[in-house]
Amino acid sequence: MVLVFGIAILAQTQAGTAEQEIIKLENEAGVAMVKGDVAFFDRVISGDFTFTDPDGNVGTKADLLAIMKSGDDVVNNDGLKIIKTEDKL
């Protein structure tokens, strides 16, 4: 019985830790965005990253970094909320 509770507590702790790490990274990304810290995003974004802009155009990590370096785009992450479903973040 203790083992079952121990496993349940460990799973909750790991999920909490993962959620905290995501929130921490999002906060760091927000600060980096405001500061124009392209190096931060170059470091944390995967090489095979892709995104879709509001017009439906698909871009790569290199495209995103170029946009950031140009200073033409502003991103706002106000109201960020992480929702946990089915024991996954």
N, C-alpha and C positions, 0 to 999 in steps of 0.2 A: 504494500500500500504506500509506503514511504517513497519507494522508487517511482511509482506512478506520479505522485505529487511533485517529486523532484524533477521529473522529466517535464511535467506541465509548467512548473515554475521556470525551468531553463528555457523552454520554448517561448514563454512570455517575455523573458529577459532578452532573448536573442531578437525577438520581433521588436521589442522596445528599443533595443540598441540599433537595429537596422533603421527604424523610423527616426531615431535621434541623429544617426549619421546622414540620412537623406536631408533632414531639416538643416543640419550643420552645413552640408555641401550647398544647399540652396541659398542659405544665408551668405556663405562665402562667395557664391556666384553672383549674388546681388551686389555685394561690395565690389567685386572685381568688375562688374558691368559698369557701375557708377564711376569707378576709377579708370575705366578703359584698359584694364589689365588683360590684354590679349594672351599673354604668356600663361595666365591661369587657365584659360579655356583650352589653349593648345595642349597643356599638360593633362587636363582631366577628361577631355573629349576623345573618344575612341577614333582611331584612324578610319574606320569604316562607317562613321556617323553620317546620317543623312537627315534632312529636315524638309518640310514642306512649308513654304511661305504662305501668307494669306491669299495670294493670287493663284495658288496651286502649283507653283514652280518648285521642283525638287532641287535641293542643293547639297553639297558635300561639306565636310569639315573645312576644307580649304576655302570654299565659298563663304562660309560663316565667318571664318577668321578674316577674310578680305573685307567683308562688310563691316566687321568690328573695327578693323584698322582704319577704314575710311571715315568712321565717325558719323556716317549718314543715317544709321538706324539706332533707335532707342527702344529698349525692352523694359517692361514694367512687370514685376512679379508680385504686386500688391495682392493681398488676399490669398496667398498660397495656402492650400490645405491638402494634407495627405490623408487619403481615405484608405483604411485597411479593410479588405474584403477577403473572405475565405482564407484567413490566416496568411495572406500575402500582402505585401505592400504594393 
